[in-house]
Amino acid sequence: MAEAGRFQNLLAARKLLKTSLQESRRVASALEKTGPRLEEIKQRLPSLEAALRAQKCSLAALGGHVSRAVAPAAAVLKVFDAIHDLEKSLSSDPSSDLYGYLVVVKRFEEALRFLAENCGLAIRWLEDVVEFLKDNAVTDDHRYLSNVTKSLKILRELQANEERARLDGGLLSAAYDKLETEYRRLLRENGAPLPIISSASSIVAPSSLPVFVIQKLQVIIERLSANNRLENCLSTYIDIRSSNARACLEALGLDYLEISIFEFDNLQYMESSIDLWSKHLEYAVKNLLELEYQLCNDVFEKVGLDVSIDCFAKIAIQSGFLAFIQFGNTVTESKKDAVKLFKLLKIFHTLNEQRLDFNRLFAGKSCNEIQIPTKHLIKRVIDGAYEIFWELLPQVEVHRGTSPPSNGSVPSLVSFIVDYCNQLLQDDYRPTMIQVLEIHQNWKQQKFQEELLRDEVCNIVEAIRLNLDAWSKAYEDTPLSYIFLMNNHCHLYKALKGTSLGDLIGDFHLREHKKYKDYYASIYLRESWGMLPGLLGHEDETLLSGGRAMACSLVKKKLMAFNEALDGTYKKQLNWVLANKNLRKRICQLVVDAIVPVYRSYIQKYGHFIEQDGIKNVKIYTEEGLVNMLSSMFQPKIGKCYSTNTRHSIDRKSEIVTSQFPSSTVVA
């Protein structure tokens, strides 16, 4: 059994080996046939591998192109959606929430800026993708081509709409218009001039702007300036603020600023106009323009100093401020006379008081329209004042050859010059006159001397003294020359005592005037009235003893001689004047004391001869009548007496005294 089993196993192994041998022969035959084909495949494998790799890269490139193009396009579309959301906010009124409105405007600007920078780029990328897909004949199984094409179409339409909106102004332009409207409203409603009623008059005060309004104006300007609309802001601001400033000035009543040269012939009107000008100029500079200057700096702080200065300059010019400068020029061009010096000094003093403010407010080239005319005015004022001052002494000397007053009174020139020099030496004018002289000397590159004003005034006073001597010698009637000298020495003593001019010439010269007054009074009494008492001397008793007829004849003769001398002297001196009341009263009393007692004594002793014999043609004065007659002498005529203690006396006298001044105008 065992052997039978081993035999079956051998038969099976023999069969397997035979089958394996046959299969080996078949495989060997097949390998022999497929060998050349494998070699061919081996040779083609590198090129096939490269083709597969290229196909893989192409598919990868396609995905990258699409991803890079679609992502920006999607961002652009999202920005367009955001813009549509902002449009409603931009159509609202900014006055309700200005700061919120500005935030929306800024976001809108940023969105438009993003579109301007990226929309075109996204379109170009999508166009490249479409071209790539078409060039590579990619099938649209995954709808790449149709989706990209659709996105490209949408972007192109949005870009076209955005460009049309930009050309037409669009919503953003309308938003800027609304901001300008709000800007204008803030200025109009918060900066209008305010009426102020005082006890003296009603004026209009400039109005500042609240801090919150300034802040709103600043943010509006910042937004509009960033979008090339600063000029609109400036022009609106200038128009409104200059209009307000002009209203404030007009409320002051500045019609006098437009006065013509010929209307300045009235000296008192000129003085009152200059006083108003000085007060109004100070108000305009220190209140009105100072406020506008600060507001310009505050409102345009973030824009730049040059812009604010230029804006302020235009406001100052359009407000009408230059009318103040023109008024000063009109004064310099008016008729030249001595009193005009004080007007010019007042103008210079006012301008000098405002000098620091002028230099600060009107700095820079933008203010040339104010700087240059102001400098010219100052030069004209200084030249005019300097010229008039140095013409005073020659004009006093010119009058030396004129005739003195026929009534022996004080010449207008004397009282005028005394008052004039006194006023010139007072604190209101002396420092200004010295400053004018110093400036003009510096212009001429000459060394200035502090004593220049004092020395020239002393020269003028000395010229007056020489004039008095010359005028006194011009009288044919010697007693009248004494009246003249009495009048003038009395006037000079009274007018100089306790004054700036009196302090300048000193007490010695003042006492000299008093001494000369008394001296000429005594000479006048002796030469005019000294002979009359002698005409009524007591008669010798031997002459009267010759009989009553002889005595009556002698008394009559003496009385007639006295009456004739008295009447002659009285009538001759009836129009003579002693201007000073105390001097007049004193001289009249001296005449009464010299004449009346002698006359009274003579009449008491010899008057009975006239009364008893009825002698006619002989006038007998009562004591009271004679006193009244003599006391009525030397009265000034109405309209001929000048006050030397009032400010305006200079103006009145100047119309007479300065008629010989050159009539040419002062031109710098």
Sequence and secondary structure as in RCSB ss.txt:
>XXXX:A:sequence
MAEAGRFQNLLAARKLLKTSLQESRRVASALEKTGPRLEEIKQRLPSLEAALRAQKCSLAALGGHVSRAVAPAAA
VLKVFDAIHDLEKSLSSDPSSDLYGYLVVVKRFEEALRFLAENCGLAIRWLEDVVEFLKDNAVTDDHRYLSNVTK
SLKILRELQANEERARLDGGLLSAAYDKLETEYRRLLRENGAPLPIISSASSIVAPSSLPVFVIQKLQVIIERLS
ANNRLENCLSTYIDIRSSNARACLEALGLDYLEISIFEFDNLQYMESSIDLWSKHLEYAVKNLLELEYQLCNDVF
EKVGLDVSIDCFAKIAIQSGFLAFIQFGNTVTESKKDAVKLFKLLKIFHTLNEQRLDFNRLFAGKSCNEIQIPTK
HLIKRVIDGAYEIFWELLPQVEVHRGTSPPSNGSVPSLVSFIVDYCNQLLQDDYRPTMIQVLEIHQNWKQQKFQE
ELLRDEVCNIVEAIRLNLDAWSKAYEDTPLSYIFLMNNHCHLYKALKGTSLGDLIGDFHLREHKKYKDYYASIYL
RESWGMLPGLLGHEDETLLSGGRAMACSLVKKKLMAFNEALDGTYKKQLNWVLANKNLRKRICQLVVDAIVPVYR
SYIQKYGHFIEQDGIKNVKIYTEEGLVNMLSSMFQPKIGKCYSTNTRHSIDRKSEIVTSQFPSSTVVA
>XXXX:A:secstr
 HHHHHHHHHHHHHHHHHHHHHHHHHHHHHHHHHHHHHHHHHHHHHHHHHHHHHHHHHHHHHHHHHHHHHHHHHH
HHHHHHHHHHHHHHHTS TTTSHHHHHHHHHHHHHHHHHHHHHHHHHHHHHHHHHHHHHHTT   TT HHHHHHH
HHHHHHHHHHHHHHHHHH HHHHHHHHHHHHHHHHHHHHH   EEEE SS EEEE     HHHHHHHHHHHHHHH
TTT HHHHHHHHHHHHHHHHHHHHHTT  GGGG  SGGGG HHHHHHHHHHHHHHHHHIIIIIIHHHHHHHHHHT
TTT HHHHHHHHHHHHHHTTTHHHHHHHHHHHHS   TTHHHHHHHHHHHHHHTHHHHHHHT SGGGHHHHHHHH
HHHHHHHHHHHHHHHHHHHHHHHGGGS   TT    HHHHHHHHHHHHHHSTTTHHHHHHHHHHHHHHTT    T
THHHHHHHHHHHHHHHHHHHHHTT SSHHHHHHHHHHHHHHHHHHHTTSHHHHHH HHHHHHHHHHHHHHHHHHH
HHHHTTTGGGG    HHHHTT HHHHHHHHHHHHHHHHHHHHHHHHHHTT    SHHHHHHHHHHHHHHHHHHHH
HHHHHHHHHHHHHT  S     HHHHHHHHHTTT   TT    SSSTTHHHHHHHHHGGGS       
